[in-house]
């Protein structure tokens, strides 16, 4: 019984560590400039953004606890990114 529990827990850890590496969803996006590379666009989810390369957008995630700032085109603290209308906004210059 204990060995089955141990095996289950070990399997759960392996899945948590390696099973979450999912390929980013990519596809054509009319907002991506056809002649640009590494161009960043906001995503409807504040914790994500699109990375555009020649008209194709791939979803990317900000580091944990950060939001995408569409003005600065980078991930930063939610209160300075000003993406979520429910978080008070204190933008940086």
GULO-790293 format. One record per residue: x, y, z of N, C-alpha, C in turn; residue in three letters. Coordinates in Angstrom, 2 decimals, padded with zeros to 5 digits. Example, Ala and Ser with C-alpha at 12.3 -4.5 7.8 and 13.67 -1.06 7.14 Angstrom:
ATOM     n_px     n_py     n_pz    ca_px    ca_py    ca_pz     c_px     c_py     c_pz  residu
ATOM   013.19  -005.69   007.80   012.30  -004.50   007.80   013.20  -003.30   007.80     ALA
ATOM   012.85  -002.25   007.08   013.67  -001.06   007.14   012.90   000.03   007.87     SER
This chain:
ATOM     n_px     n_py     n_pz    ca_px    ca_py    ca_pz     c_px     c_py     c_pz  residu
ATOM   000.82  -001.20   000.00   000.00   000.00   000.00   000.87   001.26   000.00     UNK
ATOM   001.92   001.28   000.85   002.79   002.44   000.91   003.56   002.63  -000.39     UNK
ATOM   003.94   001.54  -001.04   004.69   001.66  -002.29   003.79   002.22  -003.40     UNK
ATOM   002.51   001.89  -003.40   001.59   002.43  -004.39   001.39   003.94  -004.18     UNK
ATOM   001.29   004.35  -002.93   001.16   005.77  -002.62   002.41   006.53  -003.04     UNK
ATOM   003.58   005.94  -002.75   004.84   006.57  -003.13   004.93   006.69  -004.65     UNK
ATOM   004.56   005.66  -005.37   004.59   005.69  -006.83   003.65   006.75  -007.37     UNK
ATOM   002.47   006.85  -006.80   001.51   007.86  -007.22   002.05   009.26  -006.99     UNK
ATOM   002.63   009.51  -005.82   003.18   010.82  -005.51   004.36   011.15  -006.42     UNK
ATOM   005.20   010.19  -006.69   006.34   010.41  -007.58   005.86   010.74  -008.99     UNK
ATOM   004.86   010.04  -009.46   004.29   010.31  -010.77   003.68   011.71  -010.83     UNK
ATOM   002.98   012.10  -009.77   002.38   013.43  -009.71   003.45   014.52  -009.78     UNK
ATOM   004.56   014.32  -009.11   005.65   015.30  -009.12   006.26   015.39  -010.52     UNK
ATOM   006.48   014.26  -011.16   007.05   014.26  -012.50   006.13   014.97  -013.48     UNK
ATOM   004.84   014.72  -013.40   003.88   015.38  -014.27   003.86   016.88  -014.00     UNK
ATOM   003.91   017.27  -012.74   003.90   018.69  -012.39   005.15   019.40  -012.93     UNK
ATOM   006.29   018.72  -012.88   007.53   019.35  -013.33   007.68   019.37  -014.85     UNK
ATOM   007.34   018.28  -015.50   007.60   018.16  -016.93   006.36   018.21  -017.80     UNK
ATOM   005.21   017.94  -017.24   003.99   017.93  -018.03   003.44   019.31  -018.31     UNK
ATOM   003.93   020.33  -017.64   003.40   021.68  -017.82   004.14   022.47  -018.89     UNK
ATOM   005.14   021.88  -019.52   005.86   022.58  -020.58   005.11   022.42  -021.88     UNK
ATOM   004.13   023.29  -022.10   003.26   023.22  -023.26   003.75   024.21  -024.31     UNK
ATOM   003.73   023.80  -025.56   004.09   024.67  -026.67   003.13   025.86  -026.72     UNK
ATOM   003.67   027.04  -026.91   002.83   028.23  -026.99   001.93   028.15  -028.22     UNK
ATOM   000.68   028.61  -028.06  -000.26   028.63  -029.19   000.16   029.74  -030.15     UNK
ATOM   000.34   029.39  -031.41   000.76   030.36  -032.42  -000.21   030.35  -033.60     UNK
ATOM  -000.29   031.49  -034.26  -001.12   031.59  -035.45  -001.07   032.99  -036.02     UNK
ATOM  -001.64   033.16  -037.22  -001.65   034.48  -037.84  -002.43   035.47  -036.98     UNK
ATOM  -001.98   036.71  -036.97  -002.65   037.76  -036.21  -002.55   039.05  -037.01     UNK
ATOM  -003.69   039.63  -037.38  -003.71   040.83  -038.20  -003.04   042.02  -037.51     UNK
ATOM  -002.94   041.99  -036.18  -002.30   043.10  -035.46  -000.78   043.01  -035.48     UNK
ATOM  -000.23   041.87  -035.88   001.22   041.70  -035.94   001.75   042.25  -037.26     UNK
ATOM   002.71   043.16  -037.20   003.29   043.68  -038.44   003.97   042.55  -039.23     UNK
ATOM   003.71   042.49  -040.52   004.25   041.43  -041.37   005.77   041.50  -041.49     UNK
ATOM   006.33   042.69  -041.29   007.77   042.86  -041.47   008.53   043.00  -040.14     UNK
ATOM   007.90   042.68  -039.02   008.54   042.87  -037.71   008.83   041.53  -037.04     UNK
ATOM   009.90   041.51  -036.26   010.25   040.37  -035.42   010.33   040.82  -033.97     UNK
ATOM   009.97   039.91  -033.08   010.01   040.17  -031.63   009.18   041.39  -031.23     UNK
ATOM   008.04   041.57  -031.89   007.11   042.66  -031.59   006.09   042.13  -030.58     UNK
ATOM   005.88   042.84  -029.48   005.01   042.37  -028.41   003.67   043.09  -028.43     UNK
ATOM   002.60   042.31  -028.28   001.24   042.84  -028.24   000.54   042.36  -026.97     UNK
ATOM  -000.39   043.16  -026.44  -001.15   042.72  -025.26  -002.08   041.56  -025.60     UNK
ATOM  -002.38   040.79  -024.59  -003.28   039.63  -024.66  -004.47   039.96  -023.77     UNK
ATOM  -005.65   039.41  -024.03  -006.79   039.67  -023.14  -006.55   039.27  -021.69     UNK
ATOM  -005.69   038.29  -021.46  -005.30   037.87  -020.12  -004.07   038.68  -019.72     UNK
ATOM  -004.16   039.46  -018.66  -003.06   040.35  -018.25  -001.74   039.63  -017.97     UNK
ATOM  -001.80   038.36  -017.65  -000.58   037.62  -017.34   000.10   037.07  -018.60     UNK
ATOM  -000.48   037.37  -019.77   000.08   036.88  -021.01   000.25   038.03  -022.01     UNK
ATOM   000.95   037.74  -023.09   001.13   038.68  -024.19   001.40   037.87  -025.45     UNK
ATOM   001.39   038.53  -026.59   001.71   037.88  -027.85   003.08   038.32  -028.32     UNK
ATOM   003.87   037.37  -028.78   005.16   037.64  -029.40   004.96   037.46  -030.90     UNK
ATOM   005.11   038.56  -031.66   004.87   038.54  -033.10   006.18   038.42  -033.87     UNK
ATOM   006.15   037.57  -034.86   007.26   037.43  -035.80   006.67   037.28  -037.19     UNK
ATOM   006.86   038.30  -038.02   006.41   038.32  -039.41   004.95   037.92  -039.58     UNK
ATOM   004.08   038.54  -038.79   002.64   038.32  -038.91   002.08   037.15  -038.13     UNK
ATOM   002.94   036.38  -037.47   002.49   035.24  -036.66   002.67   035.58  -035.19     UNK
ATOM   001.62   035.35  -034.41   001.64   035.65  -032.97   001.69   034.35  -032.17     UNK
ATOM   002.56   034.30  -031.17   002.64   033.18  -030.25   002.34   033.69  -028.84     UNK
ATOM   001.45   032.99  -028.13   001.13   033.38  -026.76   002.33   033.10  -025.86     UNK
ATOM   002.62   034.07  -025.01   003.70   033.96  -024.03   003.14   034.32  -022.67     UNK
ATOM   003.79   033.88  -021.62   003.36   034.19  -020.25   004.39   035.05  -019.55     UNK
ATOM   003.89   035.99  -018.77   004.76   036.78  -017.90   005.23   035.89  -016.75     UNK
ATOM   006.33   036.25  -016.10   006.74   035.52  -014.91   005.62   035.56  -013.86     UNK
ATOM   005.57   034.58  -012.97   004.53   034.57  -011.94   004.47   035.88  -011.16     UNK
ATOM   003.24   036.38  -010.99   003.03   037.60  -010.22   003.16   038.88  -011.03     UNK
ATOM   003.43   038.77  -012.34   003.58   039.97  -013.16   002.49   040.04  -014.22     UNK
ATOM   002.25   041.26  -014.71   001.29   041.52  -015.78   002.02   042.21  -016.93     UNK
ATOM   001.44   042.11  -018.12   002.03   042.76  -019.28   001.61   044.22  -019.34     UNK
ATOM   002.58   045.10  -019.48   002.34   046.53  -019.63   002.40   046.84  -021.12     UNK
ATOM   001.26   047.17  -021.72   001.21   047.40  -023.16   001.92   048.69  -023.58     UNK
ATOM   002.06   049.64  -022.67   002.77   050.88  -022.98   004.28   050.65  -023.05     UNK
ATOM   004.81   049.97  -022.02   006.25   049.68  -021.98   006.61   048.42  -022.75     UNK
ATOM   005.60   047.63  -023.12   005.78   046.35  -023.83   006.73   045.42  -023.08     UNK
ATOM   006.38   045.22  -021.79   007.16   044.31  -020.95   006.29   043.86  -019.78     UNK
ATOM   006.72   042.79  -019.13   006.04   042.31  -017.93   006.60   043.06  -016.73     UNK
ATOM   005.69   043.40  -015.81   006.11   044.12  -014.60   005.04   043.93  -013.53     UNK
ATOM   005.21   044.59  -012.41   004.27   044.48  -011.29   002.87   044.88  -011.74     UNK
ATOM   001.84   044.18  -011.29   000.47   044.50  -011.71   000.07   045.95  -011.47     UNK
ATOM   000.53   046.55  -010.37   000.12   047.93  -010.08   000.79   048.95  -011.00     UNK
ATOM   001.89   048.60  -011.65   002.50   049.52  -012.61   002.16   049.15  -014.05     UNK
ATOM   001.75   047.90  -014.28   001.37   047.48  -015.63   000.03   048.08  -016.05     UNK
ATOM  -000.85   048.32  -015.07  -002.15   048.96  -015.32  -002.98   048.20  -016.34     UNK
ATOM  -002.98   046.90  -016.27  -003.73   046.07  -017.20  -005.08   045.66  -016.61     UNK
ATOM  -005.09   045.31  -015.34  -006.29   044.82  -014.66  -007.04   046.01  -014.04     UNK
ATOM  -008.29   046.22  -014.46  -009.05   047.38  -013.96  -009.39   047.27  -012.48     UNK
ATOM  -009.20   046.08  -011.89  -009.52   045.90  -010.47  -008.30   046.10  -009.57     UNK
ATOM  -007.16   046.42  -010.15  -005.93   046.68  -009.38  -005.61   048.16  -009.52     UNK
ATOM  -005.46   048.90  -008.41  -005.13   050.33  -008.51  -003.88   050.54  -009.35     UNK
ATOM  -003.93   051.53  -010.21  -002.85   051.79  -011.18  -001.94   052.91  -010.69     UNK
ATOM  -000.66   052.60  -010.60   000.38   053.58  -010.26   001.49   053.43  -011.29     UNK
ATOM   001.27   053.94  -012.51   002.24   053.70  -013.59   003.57   054.39  -013.34     UNK
ATOM   004.60   053.80  -013.93   005.93   054.42  -013.89   006.12   055.19  -015.19     UNK
ATOM   006.97   056.18  -015.15   007.21   057.03  -016.34   007.98   056.28  -017.40     UNK
